[in-house]
């Protein structure tokens, strides 16, 4: 749509409300002075009436008999202007703000007012209003007529919606979870649309009472007005003031940006949409463009991606045209390094031909046919496959420099940026070049075969018993050959490494993570090497025969492949007591234990000495006291 001003408020502060008439024009209510204007489809303006002793026309409505009704504020005057009459009739003064006017089928007017939440009625031909109900709210703010002739009432600040029937029955039908109701509208299928203020949310209430949040607009803060259509509504928003078309399935199409803080009103006649921007106070007619181009925001896939197919849902009248194009690049803003726009896609499901890249942009070209029927693009879906990212891996234990023995737990943590499931393998090496894989589990030996039933047979003369091996068990070598090999890959985050089958010494440990199972055509790996890892499965050596007595001390030499870490001694099966070493710290492969004999019985002839190394190996020997 492109905007064209049809009312520039040179004589008034601005327009406040509008209502389409049956002849393709609109009634407009203004501010200071409060006038009711009629503007036809060509933009010709006629002043219907002006109210000298009030400030603003707050609402306009047309009764079933084509009588024009309107109200002003702050005095709350209500006027009625029969069709063909020159001067409106002032019916009453309510000393309240009449926010909206609607009619039952019999012509009875319903007035929604504030600030005391009164809903009033004025019968056809009557002049005095009657109080129908006072709602537990400050304002009855919005009215909308249902297909069955009942009238919906929206309230502020509690955000409730009531249904009012012509016999005066009032029932609640909906309550907005948090925000006040600002606008109501009913579409051609009888669905009720509820717009809220504070958060720009539109709720859909179906005729059977079921409701859902249909659309939350951001960064907009208010739904200022709704106007019902065949299968949806026009939505006028505030902060900022934009116009959307919203369908019953929640699809919103952006039609117009007023560049003002609010759109006070919106309505439609045929293909023309009229709106009132708040700042300028003018009335703007939005005329559908014969052709236009929409350029999407830049799509960021975070990684270089390959493009798949482009699917879209559209309605293209005969003679109209809809073309989609793409371009791609590796900078956040399109520049000369980007690819050119491709020739275009005219059918859903075509493969995107733009080069692989991190960023992609869409361009949509639309052109109406000769009758002004324009194509509509409802939905776009792009399939893309980002370049596979390598996983991340951290080996948590053992750490570099560890001295281990027996079965060692290797533990790690793996993460994949693409959320792929990872497989892990572990290896060891003596030189950091040649690697041997560590099995992830101990294989289960094969079960012994069930013996076959013994049959009574008569061996033929000269038969060879070696040729008949039925029912015999496999030999040890054959059974070993038929053992399944240990699994080499695991999805777990740890495994047990049996170091007892390896000779003592220094090793390198490597853990590898792979996402190849999820990405067979582009597998990525991560690995971490931990070194040195010292394997020591040999017990320390106690040289008891070389023990020497030094007064009340016994000196016992010890030796280990790695380093000694602690020692204890006792006599006659008593409690173990910690021993010290001659240099004061257990940190060497060779240490001399110092045993305090004063802590033992004077009659002790033999003591037990226990020594332990850094890998957890320990040896216990009896030492005779010299």
C-alpha positions as CSV (number, residue, x, y, z in Angstrom):
1,X,0.0,0.0,0.0
2,X,1.0,3.6,-0.5
3,X,-0.5,6.4,1.6
4,X,-2.4,9.5,0.5
5,X,-3.7,12.1,2.8
6,X,-7.4,12.8,2.4
7,X,-7.8,15.1,5.4
8,X,-5.2,17.5,6.5
9,X,-6.4,19.2,9.7
10,X,-5.9,22.8,9.0
11,X,-9.1,23.9,10.8
12,X,-9.1,21.3,13.6
13,X,-6.5,19.8,15.9
14,X,-7.0,16.4,14.1
15,X,-9.1,13.4,13.5
16,X,-10.0,11.0,16.3
17,X,-12.4,8.3,15.0
18,X,-13.8,7.1,11.6
19,X,-16.6,4.9,10.3
20,X,-17.2,3.7,6.7
21,X,-20.6,4.5,5.2
22,X,-22.6,2.6,2.6
23,X,-21.5,4.7,-0.4
24,X,-17.8,4.0,-0.3
25,X,-16.9,7.0,1.9
26,X,-16.1,7.6,5.5
27,X,-17.5,9.6,8.5
28,X,-14.7,11.2,10.5
29,X,-14.9,12.6,14.0
30,X,-12.5,15.4,14.9
31,X,-10.9,17.2,17.8
32,X,-11.3,20.9,18.7
33,X,-13.7,21.8,17.3
34,X,-15.6,18.5,17.4
35,X,-16.9,18.0,13.9
36,X,-18.4,15.1,12.0
37,X,-17.1,15.1,8.4
38,X,-18.0,12.9,5.5
39,X,-15.2,12.2,3.0
40,X,-16.1,10.4,-0.2
41,X,-14.0,8.0,-2.3
42,X,-12.5,10.9,-4.3
43,X,-11.4,12.8,-1.1
44,X,-14.2,15.4,-1.3
45,X,-15.0,16.6,2.2
46,X,-18.4,17.7,3.6
47,X,-19.0,19.0,7.2
48,X,-22.0,17.1,8.4
49,X,-22.2,19.0,11.7
50,X,-20.1,20.9,14.3
51,X,-20.7,20.9,18.1
52,X,-19.6,24.2,19.5
53,X,-19.8,23.5,23.2
54,X,-17.6,20.3,23.5
55,X,-14.1,19.2,22.6
56,X,-13.9,15.9,20.7
57,X,-16.1,13.4,18.8
58,X,-15.4,10.1,20.6
59,X,-17.5,7.6,18.7
60,X,-19.6,7.4,15.5
61,X,-22.1,4.7,14.5
62,X,-24.9,4.1,11.9
63,X,-28.2,2.5,13.1
64,X,-30.1,-0.1,11.1
65,X,-32.4,2.6,9.7
66,X,-29.3,4.6,8.5
67,X,-29.6,7.2,11.3
68,X,-26.2,8.6,12.2
69,X,-25.3,8.6,15.9
70,X,-22.3,10.2,17.5
71,X,-21.1,11.3,21.0
72,X,-18.8,14.0,22.2
73,X,-16.6,14.5,25.3
74,X,-16.0,15.6,28.0
75,X,-19.7,16.5,28.5
76,X,-21.0,13.2,27.1
77,X,-23.5,14.6,24.6
78,X,-25.2,12.0,22.5
79,X,-26.6,13.1,19.1
80,X,-28.8,11.4,16.5
81,X,-29.0,12.6,12.8
82,X,-31.7,10.9,10.7
83,X,-30.8,10.3,7.1
84,X,-31.5,13.4,5.0
85,X,-31.8,15.7,8.0
86,X,-29.7,18.9,8.2
87,X,-29.3,19.3,11.9
88,X,-28.5,16.6,14.5
89,X,-30.8,16.1,17.5
90,X,-29.1,16.2,20.9
91,X,-30.6,13.3,22.9
92,X,-29.0,13.6,26.3
93,X,-26.0,14.7,28.3
94,X,-24.4,11.8,30.3
95,X,-21.4,13.6,31.9
96,X,-19.4,10.6,31.0
97,X,-17.2,9.5,28.0
98,X,-19.1,7.5,25.4
99,X,-16.3,5.3,24.0
100,X,-18.4,3.2,21.6
101,X,-21.9,2.9,20.2
102,X,-23.6,-0.3,18.7
103,X,-27.1,-1.4,17.9
104,X,-29.3,-4.4,18.4
105,X,-31.4,-5.6,15.4
106,X,-34.4,-3.7,16.6
107,X,-32.5,-0.4,16.5
108,X,-31.9,0.0,20.2
109,X,-28.6,1.8,20.8
110,X,-26.0,0.5,23.3
111,X,-23.6,3.0,24.8
112,X,-20.3,1.9,26.4
113,X,-19.1,4.5,28.8
114,X,-16.5,5.4,31.5
115,X,-15.2,6.2,34.0
116,X,-17.8,4.3,36.0
117,X,-18.3,1.3,33.7
118,X,-22.0,2.0,32.8
119,X,-23.6,0.4,29.8
120,X,-26.7,2.4,28.7
121,X,-29.4,1.8,26.1
122,X,-31.6,4.2,24.2
123,X,-34.6,2.7,22.4
124,X,-35.6,3.5,18.8
125,X,-37.5,6.8,18.9
126,X,-36.6,7.4,22.6
127,X,-34.5,10.2,23.9
128,X,-33.7,9.3,27.5
129,X,-31.0,6.6,28.2
130,X,-31.6,3.7,30.5
131,X,-28.9,2.1,32.6
132,X,-28.6,-1.5,31.6
133,X,-25.7,-2.6,33.8
134,X,-22.8,-1.1,35.7
135,X,-19.9,-3.4,35.2
136,X,-17.2,-3.9,38.0
137,X,-14.8,-1.9,35.8
138,X,-13.8,1.8,35.3
139,X,-14.5,1.7,31.5
140,X,-16.7,-0.2,29.2
141,X,-14.4,0.7,26.3
142,X,-15.2,-1.3,23.1
143,X,-18.2,-2.9,21.5
144,X,-18.6,-5.4,18.7
145,X,-21.7,-7.0,17.2
146,X,-21.9,-10.9,17.0
147,X,-23.6,-12.7,14.1
148,X,-26.5,-13.6,16.3
149,X,-27.2,-10.0,17.1
150,X,-25.7,-9.9,20.6
151,X,-23.1,-7.4,21.5
152,X,-19.7,-8.0,23.0
153,X,-18.4,-5.5,25.5
154,X,-14.6,-5.1,26.3
155,X,-13.5,-3.5,29.6
156,X,-10.6,-1.6,31.1
157,X,-8.6,-2.1,33.3
158,X,-9.3,-5.8,34.1
159,X,-9.6,-6.9,30.5
160,X,-12.9,-8.8,30.6
161,X,-15.3,-9.4,27.7
162,X,-19.0,-9.8,28.2
163,X,-21.9,-10.8,25.9
164,X,-25.0,-8.6,26.0
165,X,-28.3,-9.8,24.5
166,X,-31.2,-7.7,23.6
167,X,-33.2,-8.9,26.6
168,X,-30.6,-7.4,28.9
169,X,-28.8,-10.7,29.8
170,X,-25.0,-10.2,30.4
171,X,-22.6,-13.1,30.6
172,X,-18.8,-13.1,30.7
173,X,-17.1,-14.9,27.7
174,X,-13.4,-14.1,28.1
175,X,-10.8,-12.5,30.4
176,X,-7.4,-11.4,29.1
177,X,-4.7,-12.9,31.4
178,X,-3.0,-9.6,32.3
179,X,-3.9,-6.6,30.2
180,X,-6.9,-4.3,29.6
181,X,-9.0,-4.7,26.5
182,X,-8.6,-1.9,24.1
183,X,-10.4,-3.1,20.9
184,X,-12.9,-5.7,19.7
185,X,-13.9,-7.0,16.2
186,X,-15.8,-9.9,14.7
187,X,-14.8,-11.5,11.4
188,X,-17.0,-13.1,8.7
189,X,-16.9,-16.5,10.4
190,X,-18.1,-15.2,13.8
191,X,-14.7,-15.3,15.5
192,X,-14.2,-12.6,18.1
193,X,-10.8,-10.8,18.2
194,X,-9.7,-9.1,21.4
195,X,-6.9,-6.6,21.4
196,X,-5.1,-5.5,24.6
197,X,-3.1,-2.6,25.7
198,X,0.2,-2.7,27.7
199,X,1.2,-5.8,25.7
200,X,0.1,-5.7,22.1
201,X,-1.7,-9.1,22.0
202,X,-4.6,-10.2,19.9
203,X,-6.7,-13.1,21.3
204,X,-9.1,-15.2,19.2
205,X,-12.4,-16.3,20.8
206,X,-14.3,-18.9,18.7
207,X,-18.1,-19.0,18.7
208,X,-18.0,-22.1,20.9
209,X,-16.1,-20.2,23.6
210,X,-12.6,-21.7,23.0
211,X,-9.9,-19.1,22.9
212,X,-6.1,-18.8,22.3
213,X,-3.5,-16.1,22.0
214,X,-3.4,-15.5,18.3
215,X,-0.5,-13.1,17.9
216,X,1.8,-11.1,20.1
217,X,3.2,-8.0,18.3
218,X,6.6,-6.7,19.2
219,X,8.0,-4.1,19.7
220,X,4.5,-2.6,19.7
221,X,2.9,-2.1,23.1
222,X,-0.8,-1.4,22.3
223,X,-3.6,-2.7,20.0
224,X,-5.4,0.5,19.4
225,X,-8.1,-0.6,17.0
226,X,-9.4,-3.7,15.2
227,X,-11.6,-3.9,12.1
228,X,-13.3,-7.1,11.1
229,X,-12.8,-8.7,7.7
230,X,-14.0,-12.0,6.0
231,X,-11.2,-14.1,7.5
232,X,-9.4,-11.9,10.0
233,X,-9.0,-8.3,11.1
234,X,-7.1,-5.2,10.4
235,X,-4.8,-4.4,13.4
236,X,-3.8,-0.8,14.3
237,X,-1.0,-0.6,16.9
238,X,0.5,1.9,19.2
239,X,4.1,2.6,20.2
240,X,4.8,2.4,17.3
241,X,1.8,3.1,15.1
242,X,1.7,0.4,12.4
243,X,-1.1,-1.4,10.5
244,X,-1.3,-5.2,10.0
245,X,-3.7,-7.7,8.4
246,X,-4.1,-10.7,10.8
247,X,-5.8,-13.9,9.7
248,X,-7.6,-16.4,11.9
249,X,-4.6,-18.8,11.8
250,X,-2.3,-16.1,13.2
251,X,-0.5,-15.0,10.0
252,X,0.2,-11.2,10.2
253,X,1.0,-9.1,7.1
254,X,2.6,-5.7,7.7
255,X,0.7,-3.1,5.6
256,X,1.8,0.3,6.7
257,X,4.1,2.2,9.0
258,X,2.7,5.6,10.0
259,X,6.0,6.7,11.6
260,X,3.8,8.1,14.3
261,X,3.5,6.8,17.9
262,X,-0.1,5.5,17.4
263,X,-2.7,4.6,14.9
264,X,-6.0,5.8,16.5
265,X,-8.4,4.1,14.1
266,X,-8.5,1.9,11.0
267,X,-11.3,0.8,8.6
268,X,-11.7,-0.6,5.1
269,X,-14.1,-0.1,2.2
270,X,-13.6,-2.4,-0.8
271,X,-9.8,-2.4,-1.4
272,X,-9.2,0.9,0.3
273,X,-8.0,1.1,3.9
274,X,-8.2,4.4,5.9
275,X,-6.3,5.1,9.1
276,X,-5.7,8.0,11.5
277,X,-2.1,8.5,12.7
278,X,-2.0,10.2,16.1
279,X,0.8,12.8,15.7
280,X,-0.4,14.4,12.4
281,X,-4.1,14.1,13.1
282,X,-4.7,13.6,9.4
283,X,-6.8,10.9,7.7
284,X,-4.7,8.7,5.4
285,X,-6.0,6.5,2.6
286,X,-3.9,3.5,1.8
287,X,-4.2,2.5,-1.8
288,X,-3.0,-0.9,-2.9
289,X,0.1,-0.8,-5.1
290,X,0.0,-2.4,-8.6
291,X,3.4,-3.8,-8.0
292,X,6.0,-3.9,-5.2
293,X,9.1,-5.5,-3.9
294,X,9.7,-6.9,-0.5
295,X,13.3,-7.5,0.7
296,X,13.7,-9.6,3.8
297,X,16.1,-9.1,6.7
298,X,19.4,-11.0,6.3
299,X,19.2,-14.6,7.4
300,X,22.1,-15.6,9.6
301,X,22.7,-19.4,9.8
302,X,25.7,-18.9,12.1
303,X,27.9,-21.1,9.9
304,X,28.5,-21.5,6.2
305,X,25.5,-23.4,4.9
306,X,24.3,-25.3,1.9
307,X,20.9,-24.3,0.7
308,X,18.1,-26.8,0.1
309,X,14.6,-26.1,-1.4
310,X,12.5,-23.0,-1.0
311,X,8.9,-23.7,-0.2
312,X,6.1,-21.1,-0.1
313,X,2.4,-20.7,0.1
314,X,0.8,-18.1,-2.1
315,X,-2.4,-17.0,-3.9
316,X,-1.7,-15.7,-7.4
317,X,-4.7,-14.5,-9.4
318,X,-4.7,-15.2,-13.2
319,X,-2.5,-12.6,-14.9
320,X,-0.7,-11.6,-11.6
321,X,2.9,-12.3,-11.0
322,X,4.9,-13.5,-7.9
323,X,8.7,-14.1,-8.2
324,X,11.1,-14.9,-5.3
325,X,14.9,-14.4,-5.6
326,X,17.8,-15.1,-3.3
327,X,21.4,-14.0,-2.9
328,X,24.1,-15.1,-0.4
329,X,27.3,-13.9,1.1
330,X,29.6,-14.1,4.1
331,X,29.3,-10.6,5.5
332,X,26.5,-9.5,7.8
333,X,25.6,-6.6,5.4
334,X,25.3,-7.3,1.7
335,X,28.2,-5.8,-0.2
336,X,30.1,-6.5,-3.5
337,X,31.4,-9.8,-2.2
338,X,27.8,-11.2,-2.2
339,X,26.4,-13.2,-5.0
340,X,24.0,-11.6,-7.5
341,X,20.3,-12.1,-7.2
342,X,19.4,-15.3,-8.9
343,X,16.9,-15.2,-11.8
344,X,14.0,-16.2,-9.6
345,X,11.7,-19.0,-8.3
346,X,8.1,-19.1,-9.5
347,X,7.1,-22.5,-8.1
348,X,7.3,-23.8,-4.5
349,X,9.9,-26.6,-3.9
350,X,12.6,-25.4,-6.3
351,X,16.2,-25.7,-5.1
352,X,18.0,-22.6,-4.0
353,X,20.9,-21.9,-6.4
354,X,22.7,-19.3,-4.4
355,X,26.3,-20.3,-3.4
356,X,26.9,-21.8,0.0
357,X,27.4,-19.0,2.6
358,X,26.6,-18.0,6.1
359,X,24.1,-15.3,5.1
360,X,21.1,-15.3,2.8
361,X,18.6,-12.7,1.7
362,X,15.2,-13.0,0.0
363,X,13.5,-10.6,-2.4
364,X,9.9,-10.9,-3.4
365,X,8.5,-9.2,-6.5
366,X,4.7,-8.9,-6.7
367,X,2.6,-7.5,-9.5
368,X,-1.2,-7.2,-9.8
369,X,-3.2,-8.2,-12.9
370,X,-5.2,-5.8,-15.0
371,X,-8.2,-6.0,-12.7
372,X,-6.1,-4.9,-9.7
373,X,-6.1,-8.4,-8.2
374,X,-2.7,-8.7,-6.4
375,X,-0.8,-11.9,-5.5
376,X,-0.5,-12.7,-1.8
377,X,2.5,-14.5,-0.3
378,X,1.4,-16.2,3.0
379,X,4.3,-18.3,4.1
380,X,8.0,-19.0,3.2
381,X,10.1,-21.9,4.3
382,X,13.8,-22.3,3.5
383,X,15.7,-25.6,4.0
384,X,19.4,-25.2,4.7
385,X,22.2,-27.4,6.1
386,X,24.9,-25.5,8.0
387,X,28.5,-26.8,7.7
388,X,29.2,-29.4,10.3
389,X,31.0,-28.0,13.3
390,X,33.7,-30.0,15.2
391,X,32.8,-31.2,18.7
392,X,34.6,-30.0,21.8
393,X,36.3,-32.4,24.1
394,X,37.9,-32.2,27.6
395,X,39.6,-35.2,29.3
396,X,38.8,-34.8,33.0
397,X,40.9,-37.7,34.3
398,X,43.6,-38.9,34.5
399,X,45.5,-35.7,34.3
400,X,49.0,-35.2,32.8
401,X,51.6,-36.5,35.1
402,X,49.3,-39.1,36.8
403,X,50.8,-42.3,38.1
404,X,48.4,-45.2,37.7
405,X,48.0,-48.9,38.2
406,X,45.4,-51.6,37.7
407,X,42.1,-50.6,36.1
408,X,42.1,-46.8,35.5
409,X,38.9,-44.8,34.8
410,X,39.3,-42.5,31.9
411,X,36.7,-39.8,32.1
412,X,35.9,-37.0,29.6
413,X,33.3,-34.4,28.7
414,X,32.2,-33.9,25.1
415,X,29.9,-31.3,23.5
416,X,28.7,-30.7,20.0
417,X,27.7,-27.3,18.8
418,X,25.2,-28.9,16.4
419,X,23.7,-31.1,19.1
420,X,24.9,-34.2,17.3
421,X,25.3,-37.5,19.2
422,X,29.0,-38.2,19.7
423,X,31.0,-41.4,19.6
424,X,34.3,-41.8,21.6
425,X,37.5,-43.8,21.2
426,X,40.5,-44.0,23.5
427,X,44.1,-44.9,22.6
428,X,47.5,-45.3,24.3
429,X,51.1,-45.0,22.9
430,X,54.6,-45.5,24.2
431,X,56.1,-42.9,21.9
432,X,53.3,-40.6,21.0
433,X,53.3,-41.8,17.4
434,X,52.1,-45.3,17.2
435,X,48.7,-45.8,18.9
436,X,46.9,-48.8,20.2
437,X,43.1,-48.7,20.8
438,X,41.7,-49.2,24.3
439,X,38.7,-51.6,24.3
440,X,35.6,-49.9,25.8
441,X,34.4,-53.0,27.6
442,X,35.5,-56.5,28.6
443,X,34.0,-59.0,26.1
444,X,31.7,-61.7,27.4
445,X,33.1,-65.1,26.7
446,X,31.0,-67.3,24.5
447,X,28.7,-69.7,26.3
448,X,29.6,-73.3,26.3
449,X,27.7,-75.2,23.6
450,X,24.9,-77.4,24.7
451,X,26.0,-81.1,24.5
452,X,24.1,-83.1,21.9
453,X,22.1,-86.2,23.1
454,X,24.2,-89.3,22.9
455,X,23.0,-91.8,20.3
456,X,23.7,-95.5,20.3
457,X,25.6,-96.1,17.1
458,X,27.5,-99.1,15.8
459,X,30.7,-98.0,14.3
460,X,31.5,-99.7,11.1
461,X,34.5,-101.9,11.1
462,X,37.6,-99.8,10.4
463,X,35.8,-96.5,11.3
464,X,38.0,-93.6,12.3
465,X,36.8,-92.0,15.6
466,X,38.6,-88.8,14.8
467,X,36.2,-88.2,11.9
468,X,33.3,-88.1,14.3
469,X,33.6,-84.9,16.5
470,X,29.8,-84.3,17.1
471,X,29.1,-83.3,20.7
472,X,32.7,-82.5,21.4
473,X,33.6,-79.1,23.1
474,X,35.8,-76.6,21.3
475,X,39.4,-76.7,22.2
476,X,40.8,-73.8,24.2
477,X,42.5,-72.3,21.1
478,X,39.3,-72.5,19.1
479,X,37.2,-71.0,21.8
480,X,39.7,-68.1,22.1
481,X,39.5,-67.5,18.3
482,X,35.7,-67.3,18.4
483,X,35.5,-64.7,21.2
484,X,33.9,-61.5,19.9
485,X,36.4,-58.6,19.8
486,X,35.9,-56.0,22.4
487,X,33.9,-52.9,21.2
488,X,36.1,-50.0,20.2
489,X,33.6,-47.1,20.2
490,X,31.4,-45.9,23.0
491,X,28.8,-43.2,23.5
492,X,29.5,-43.1,27.3
493,X,31.6,-40.4,28.9
494,X,34.1,-42.9,30.6
495,X,35.7,-46.2,30.2
496,X,37.9,-48.5,32.2
497,X,41.5,-49.0,31.1
498,X,43.1,-52.2,32.2
499,X,46.8,-51.4,32.6
500,X,47.8,-54.7,34.1
501,X,48.4,-56.1,30.5
502,X,50.9,-53.4,29.8
503,X,54.5,-53.1,31.0
504,X,55.5,-50.4,33.4
505,X,56.6,-47.1,31.9
506,X,55.6,-43.8,30.5
507,X,52.6,-43.6,28.1
508,X,50.6,-41.1,26.0
509,X,46.8,-41.2,26.3
510,X,44.5,-40.0,23.6
511,X,40.7,-39.6,23.5
512,X,38.9,-38.9,20.2
513,X,35.3,-37.6,19.9
514,X,33.5,-37.9,16.5
515,X,30.1,-36.9,15.1
516,X,30.5,-39.1,12.1
517,X,27.4,-41.2,12.9
518,X,25.2,-38.1,12.4
519,X,27.3,-36.6,9.5
520,X,28.6,-39.5,7.4
521,X,29.5,-37.2,4.5
522,X,31.3,-34.5,6.6
523,X,32.4,-36.1,9.9
524,X,34.2,-33.8,12.4
525,X,36.4,-34.9,15.3
526,X,38.1,-33.5,18.3
527,X,40.9,-35.1,20.2
528,X,42.9,-34.5,23.3
529,X,46.3,-36.1,24.3
530,X,47.2,-36.4,27.9
531,X,50.9,-37.1,28.7
532,X,52.8,-38.2,30.5
533,X,50.9,-41.1,32.1
534,X,53.1,-43.4,34.1
535,X,51.9,-47.0,34.5
536,X,53.3,-48.7,37.6
537,X,51.9,-52.1,38.5
538,X,55.0,-53.3,40.5
539,X,55.0,-53.4,44.2
540,X,57.7,-51.4,46.1
541,X,60.7,-53.3,47.4
542,X,61.5,-53.5,51.1
543,X,65.1,-54.4,51.9
544,X,64.5,-55.9,55.4
545,X,67.8,-57.8,55.4
546,X,69.6,-54.4,55.1
547,X,67.8,-52.9,58.0
548,X,70.0,-51.2,60.6
549,X,69.4,-50.2,64.2
550,X,70.4,-46.8,65.3
551,X,69.6,-46.7,69.0
552,X,65.8,-46.7,69.4
553,X,65.4,-46.2,65.7
554,X,65.3,-48.8,62.9
555,X,66.3,-47.8,59.5
556,X,64.8,-49.8,56.6
557,X,65.7,-49.0,52.9
558,X,62.9,-49.1,50.3
559,X,62.8,-48.8,46.5
560,X,60.1,-48.3,43.8
561,X,59.8,-47.7,40.1
562,X,58.1,-44.3,40.5
563,X,58.0,-42.8,44.0
564,X,57.1,-43.9,47.5
565,X,54.3,-42.1,49.2
566,X,53.8,-43.5,52.7
567,X,54.7,-46.3,55.1
568,X,53.4,-47.9,58.4
569,X,54.6,-50.4,60.9
570,X,53.3,-52.5,63.8
571,X,54.3,-55.4,66.0
572,X,52.3,-58.4,67.3
573,X,49.3,-57.6,65.1
574,X,48.7,-54.2,66.8
575,X,47.5,-50.9,65.3
576,X,49.4,-49.6,62.3
577,X,51.6,-46.5,63.0
578,X,52.9,-44.1,60.5
579,X,56.5,-44.2,59.7
580,X,58.7,-41.3,58.6
581,X,61.5,-41.2,56.0
582,X,65.0,-40.1,56.6
583,X,64.9,-37.0,54.4
584,X,61.5,-35.9,55.8
585,X,59.4,-36.2,52.6
586,X,58.1,-39.2,50.7
587,X,58.8,-38.1,47.1
588,X,61.6,-40.3,45.7
589,X,61.9,-43.8,44.3
590,X,64.4,-44.5,47.1
591,X,63.7,-43.7,50.7
592,X,65.0,-44.9,54.1
593,X,62.2,-45.6,56.6
594,X,62.7,-44.5,60.2
595,X,60.8,-46.6,62.7
596,X,60.5,-45.4,66.3
597,X,61.0,-48.6,68.4
598,X,60.0,-46.9,71.6
599,X,56.4,-47.1,70.5
600,X,56.6,-50.9,70.4
601,X,56.6,-53.6,73.1
602,X,60.1,-54.2,74.6
603,X,59.6,-57.9,74.0
604,X,59.0,-57.4,70.2
605,X,61.4,-59.5,68.1
606,X,59.7,-59.0,64.7
607,X,57.8,-56.1,63.2
608,X,55.6,-55.8,60.1
609,X,56.4,-52.9,57.7
610,X,54.0,-51.8,55.0
611,X,55.1,-49.4,52.2
612,X,53.0,-47.8,49.4
613,X,53.9,-46.1,46.1
614,X,52.2,-43.3,44.1
615,X,50.3,-45.8,41.9
616,X,48.7,-47.4,45.0
617,X,50.8,-50.5,44.9
618,X,51.8,-51.7,48.4
619,X,54.0,-54.4,50.0
620,X,54.0,-55.8,53.5
621,X,57.0,-57.7,54.9
622,X,58.2,-58.8,58.3
623,X,61.5,-57.4,59.5
624,X,63.5,-59.0,62.4
625,X,64.8,-56.6,64.9
626,X,68.6,-56.8,65.1
